[in-house]
Amino acid sequence: MVSGDFMHTPLYLIDGSSYLYRAYFAIKRLSSPTGFPTNAIYGFTQMLLKLLKDYQPQHLAIVFDVGRVTFRTDLKSLLRLFFDKLVLRSQPLDNV
């Protein structure tokens, strides 16, 4: 059974794919010393930290698009290529 306090506490759901997309285009020319692009990872992390600081959520989940059909599937092929490329670059987010 769920306690009464949980029922009155908001659950923050973050569209991780959207955060990555925004961060990728908002921050240009940011990379590691080896040349690995870090703009999307840095921007994603900064947005998440700001949300945590501003709202101090007790419950939070971050969701990402998976390899099946989503609402983004019908977008332009360029956008789909971007997400494919971004997935490869965002694998270090698993460590954040």
Secondary structure, DSSP 8 states (H G I E B T S, - for coil): ---HHHHTS-EEEEEHHHHHHHHHHHS-S-B-TT--B-HHHHHHHHHHHHHHHHH--SEEEEE---SS--GGGGS-HHHHHHHHHHHHHTGGGGG-
